[in-house]
């Protein structure tokens, strides 16, 4: 992993904090999902940037209610000890109906410092 190219890992090999976030977000459990982030974390999703726990909490609350969809974790990759990519397949009533989203996590001290979500 010295060339900064992500390598495939088993889905269950993702760090606990990432699994906690993904599971809580999928279950619309905002209170648990927000515990995965550092106090000064940043989330970038759909062209918007959310900085700090309060902004991330608001984003999680909106994201959980805006559309109805199913989510399946389909791939996990690791670049180094603090950088992971989880790919999820979503199907639902949002524009387009299906999408594969890449959740790019940067960890710091066992929590999510940066999350970038993109197709």
Residue frames as qw, qx, qy, qz and C-alpha x, y, z in Angstrom:
[[0.000, 0.885, 0.466, 0.000, 0.00, 0.00, 0.00],
 [0.435, -0.507, 0.068, 0.741, 2.93, 2.32, -0.51],
 [0.243, 0.149, 0.514, 0.809, 1.85, 3.53, -3.95],
 [0.250, 0.258, 0.285, -0.889, -1.36, 5.22, -2.70],
 [0.465, -0.018, -0.633, -0.618, -3.48, 2.98, -4.93],
 [0.678, -0.219, 0.373, -0.595, -6.53, 1.62, -3.09],
 [0.227, 0.146, -0.955, -0.126, -6.57, -2.14, -2.71],
 [0.689, -0.316, -0.391, -0.522, -9.71, -4.22, -2.29],
 [0.056, -0.214, 0.829, -0.513, -10.40, -5.45, 1.23],
 [0.198, -0.396, -0.896, -0.037, -13.17, -7.65, 2.65],
 [0.263, -0.668, -0.291, -0.632, -16.35, -5.71, 3.42],
 [0.706, -0.666, -0.239, -0.028, -16.10, -6.75, 7.06],
 [0.709, -0.083, -0.140, 0.686, -12.50, -5.46, 7.22],
 [0.045, 0.728, 0.092, 0.678, -13.64, -1.83, 7.20],
 [0.164, 0.135, -0.601, 0.770, -12.84, -0.08, 10.50],
 [0.116, -0.508, -0.804, 0.286, -15.59, -0.18, 13.12],
 [0.043, 0.517, 0.193, -0.833, -16.16, 3.57, 12.92],
 [0.236, 0.186, -0.550, -0.780, -16.95, 3.34, 9.19],
 [0.259, -0.259, -0.914, -0.174, -19.24, 0.36, 9.68],
 [0.082, -0.503, -0.631, 0.585, -20.96, 2.18, 12.55],
 [0.160, 0.413, -0.084, -0.893, -21.56, 5.24, 10.37],
 [0.278, 0.062, -0.727, -0.625, -22.80, 3.26, 7.35],
 [0.232, -0.344, -0.908, 0.055, -25.13, 1.09, 9.44],
 [0.031, -0.530, -0.497, 0.687, -26.54, 4.03, 11.41],
 [0.185, 0.336, -0.260, -0.886, -27.01, 6.17, 8.30],
 [0.277, -0.083, -0.843, -0.454, -28.77, 3.31, 6.50],
 [0.279, -0.464, -0.824, 0.167, -31.04, 2.87, 9.54],
 [0.095, -0.751, -0.217, -0.617, -31.77, 6.64, 9.78],
 [0.674, -0.624, -0.278, 0.279, -30.11, 6.68, 13.22],
 [0.291, 0.834, -0.102, 0.457, -28.62, 10.17, 13.06],
 [0.508, -0.802, 0.257, -0.182, -27.61, 10.23, 16.73],
 [0.866, -0.253, 0.359, 0.240, -25.36, 7.18, 16.28],
 [0.708, 0.555, 0.172, 0.401, -24.09, 8.20, 12.83],
 [0.081, 0.931, -0.135, 0.331, -22.82, 11.56, 14.08],
 [0.686, -0.660, 0.304, 0.042, -20.72, 9.84, 16.78],
 [0.888, 0.166, 0.219, 0.369, -18.46, 8.53, 14.01],
 [0.423, 0.759, 0.038, 0.493, -17.12, 12.03, 13.27],
 [0.474, -0.115, -0.308, 0.817, -14.44, 14.21, 14.86],
 [0.041, -0.741, -0.422, 0.521, -15.68, 17.51, 16.27],
 [0.085, 0.684, -0.233, -0.686, -14.16, 19.41, 13.34],
 [0.517, 0.135, 0.789, 0.305, -15.06, 16.87, 10.63],
 [0.318, 0.440, -0.251, -0.801, -16.06, 17.81, 7.10],
 [0.567, 0.306, 0.764, 0.044, -18.55, 16.06, 4.79],
 [0.206, 0.383, -0.397, -0.808, -18.77, 16.83, 1.08],
 [0.360, 0.312, 0.879, 0.004, -21.95, 15.50, -0.58],
 [0.322, 0.704, 0.605, 0.187, -23.80, 16.47, -3.73],
 [0.325, 0.614, 0.118, 0.710, -21.81, 19.67, -4.19],
 [0.386, -0.830, 0.003, -0.403, -22.28, 20.86, -0.61],
 [0.489, 0.246, -0.641, 0.537, -19.75, 21.00, 2.21],
 [0.632, -0.698, -0.193, -0.276, -20.76, 20.51, 5.85],
 [0.427, 0.409, -0.563, 0.578, -18.22, 21.45, 8.51],
 [0.182, -0.275, 0.607, -0.723, -18.48, 20.53, 12.17],
 [0.030, 0.182, 0.965, -0.185, -20.77, 18.19, 14.07],
 [0.330, 0.495, 0.444, -0.670, -23.81, 20.50, 14.07],
 [0.436, 0.503, -0.360, -0.653, -23.74, 20.93, 10.28],
 [0.225, 0.172, -0.939, -0.194, -23.15, 17.20, 9.76],
 [0.178, 0.271, 0.843, -0.429, -26.03, 16.37, 12.11],
 [0.438, 0.538, 0.160, -0.702, -28.35, 18.63, 10.08],
 [0.385, 0.427, -0.654, -0.491, -27.17, 17.06, 6.81],
 [0.050, 0.022, -0.997, 0.056, -27.73, 13.55, 8.19],
 [0.316, 0.391, 0.645, -0.575, -31.25, 14.45, 9.29],
 [0.495, 0.560, -0.122, -0.653, -32.16, 15.82, 5.85],
 [0.281, 0.377, -0.820, -0.326, -30.49, 12.97, 3.98],
 [0.122, 0.062, 0.964, -0.227, -32.45, 10.41, 6.00],
 [0.353, 0.518, 0.626, -0.464, -35.83, 11.86, 5.05],
 [0.223, 0.518, -0.297, -0.771, -35.41, 13.37, 1.58],
 [0.626, 0.260, -0.568, -0.467, -35.85, 10.13, -0.41],
 [0.867, -0.200, 0.395, -0.229, -36.78, 6.51, 0.14],
 [0.571, 0.590, -0.561, -0.107, -34.10, 4.08, -0.97],
 [0.960, -0.261, 0.069, 0.079, -32.36, 0.78, -0.34],
 [0.075, 0.843, -0.532, 0.022, -28.61, 0.55, 0.19],
 [0.989, -0.078, 0.041, 0.115, -26.19, -2.31, -0.33],
 [0.267, -0.781, 0.510, 0.243, -22.48, -2.16, 0.46],
 [0.903, 0.425, 0.015, -0.054, -20.78, -3.60, -2.63],
 [0.743, 0.405, -0.239, 0.476, -17.06, -2.84, -2.32],
 [0.488, -0.859, 0.076, 0.134, -14.42, -1.77, 0.18],
 [0.711, 0.484, -0.168, 0.482, -10.94, -0.47, -0.52],
 [0.552, -0.777, -0.004, 0.303, -8.05, 0.79, 1.57],
 [0.483, 0.804, -0.202, 0.282, -5.29, 3.18, 0.50],
 [0.336, 0.371, -0.640, 0.583, -3.42, 3.36, 3.80],
 [0.251, -0.227, -0.810, 0.479, -4.12, 3.15, 7.53],
 [0.088, 0.434, 0.417, -0.794, -6.39, 6.22, 7.48],
 [0.377, 0.359, -0.281, -0.806, -7.99, 6.21, 3.99],
 [0.340, 0.183, 0.922, -0.017, -10.84, 3.93, 2.96],
 [0.393, 0.112, -0.353, -0.841, -13.44, 3.84, 0.18],
 [0.361, 0.239, 0.866, -0.251, -16.79, 2.11, 0.68],
 [0.242, 0.017, -0.533, -0.811, -18.99, 1.75, -2.40],
 [0.350, 0.298, 0.756, -0.465, -22.73, 1.46, -1.90],
 [0.053, -0.245, -0.722, -0.645, -25.42, 0.72, -4.46],
 [0.246, 0.307, 0.484, -0.782, -28.59, 2.77, -3.90],
 [0.076, -0.340, -0.755, -0.556, -32.01, 2.22, -5.48],
 [0.024, -0.508, -0.631, 0.586, -34.97, 4.44, -4.73],
 [0.235, 0.820, 0.519, 0.055, -37.25, 7.34, -5.60],
 [0.222, -0.720, 0.157, 0.638, -34.47, 9.89, -6.15],
 [0.528, 0.741, -0.189, -0.369, -33.70, 11.29, -9.63],
 [0.328, 0.537, -0.764, -0.144, -32.21, 8.51, -11.75],
 [0.902, -0.190, -0.106, -0.373, -33.46, 5.76, -9.43],
 [0.946, -0.196, -0.011, 0.257, -30.12, 3.94, -9.04],
 [0.227, 0.873, -0.366, 0.229, -26.56, 5.02, -8.31],
 [0.854, -0.153, -0.279, 0.411, -23.29, 3.61, -7.03],
 [0.119, -0.948, 0.142, -0.259, -21.79, 6.05, -4.54],
 [0.716, 0.161, -0.437, 0.520, -18.20, 6.03, -3.32],
 [0.485, -0.868, -0.042, -0.101, -17.81, 7.09, 0.30],
 [0.630, 0.428, -0.366, 0.534, -14.20, 8.27, 0.69],
 [0.630, -0.765, -0.135, -0.009, -13.25, 8.28, 4.37],
 [0.405, 0.518, -0.483, 0.578, -10.24, 9.92, 5.99],
 [0.719, -0.587, -0.370, 0.044, -9.81, 8.86, 9.62],
 [0.188, 0.589, -0.450, 0.644, -8.05, 10.66, 12.46],
 [0.161, -0.262, 0.722, -0.620, -7.68, 9.20, 15.95],
 [0.101, 0.191, 0.970, -0.114, -10.23, 6.47, 15.20],
 [0.322, 0.659, 0.498, -0.463, -12.96, 8.83, 13.93],
 [0.513, 0.577, 0.460, 0.439, -14.00, 10.20, 10.55],
 [0.248, -0.504, 0.003, 0.827, -12.26, 13.51, 9.85],
 [0.292, 0.409, -0.340, -0.795, -13.37, 13.81, 6.21],
 [0.526, 0.299, 0.796, 0.000, -16.08, 12.07, 4.20],
 [0.254, 0.402, -0.367, -0.800, -16.47, 12.76, 0.49],
 [0.587, 0.315, 0.732, -0.140, -19.45, 11.12, -1.21],
 [0.303, 0.562, -0.366, -0.677, -19.42, 10.98, -5.01],
 [0.913, 0.307, 0.091, -0.254, -20.55, 8.77, -7.89]]
